[in-house]
Amino acid sequence: MHDVSALEIHIGSYTLQIQQSICVWLALCLVFAVFFIVAGKKIEKADPAKASKGIVYVCEEALNLVLFVIKTNLKETTKKYIPLFGTLILMMLVSNLIGLVGLQNPTSNVSFNATLAITMWLMIQGNAIKKGGLLARVKELTEPMVLLTPLNIIGELALPISLTMRLFGNILAGSIITMLVYTLLKALMPWGVLGFAVTPFLHMYFDIFSGVIQTYIFFTLASFFLGQQVSEEE
């Protein structure tokens, strides 16, 4: 590893470079996989007649958080999508907060965000086609008049772009601003040490507040557009 921001794997003359943000995400996948396995066993053994505690209580609160984000949009189909949205919401939330321990946020990588946004978009489009068929979906794009078809197509394509850039811009901007502040404080040493009195507030906003809000916005929008295709019309 020559650069702390990336892992380089040399295979003959070929060099595979894996960004730290992707390594962090893969590590989180492993951690969450172990957590869910352990939590599942604990929940199976838990006595429903007694108050929840420990990891069972944590899981109940995590479920309430996920329901708060998606239930209004997915309505009666919420239970079907809890495993997917629940896993991604919790993992993105931790990803956005992991900058607090000095690691690179996976969501500061535009390719990661684009992959997640496109996955959401494909799921939405797939359910739209499944609901009425391909012809019905194409017809929707021509409403209310054929002349508006290009605008409707642009509107559909704008969703993954919007989800990607909103998340990427906010998380990356926070990382850059925080890095610049620490660089300035280091350059102003020893007087720069006084500046560390304000850095906790920077982390509170860019790492905690912004990270939580961006997670909420991303999955609220994704579940809203998915809900339009999978939930029963009122």
Sequence and secondary structure as in RCSB ss.txt:
>XXXX:A:sequence
MHDVSALEIHIGSYTLQIQQSICVWLALCLVFAVFFIVAGKKIEKADPAKASKGIVYVCEEALNLVLFVIKTNLK
ETTKKYIPLFGTLILMMLVSNLIGLVGLQNPTSNVSFNATLAITMWLMIQGNAIKKGGLLARVKELTEPMVLLTP
LNIIGELALPISLTMRLFGNILAGSIITMLVYTLLKALMPWGVLGFAVTPFLHMYFDIFSGVIQTYIFFTLASFF
LGQQVSEEE
>XXXX:A:secstr
  BTTEEEEEETTEEEEEEHHHHHHHHHHHHHHHHHHHHHHHHHH  TTS   THHHHHHHHHHHHHHHHHHHHG
GGHHHHHHHHHHHHHHHHHHHHGGGGT   GGG HHHHHHHHHHHHHHHHHHHHHHH HHHHHHHTT S GGGHH
HHHHHHHHHHHHHHHHHHHHHHHHHHHHHHHHHHHHHTTTGGGGGGGTHHHHHIIIIIIHHHHHHHHHHHHHHHH
HHHHHS   
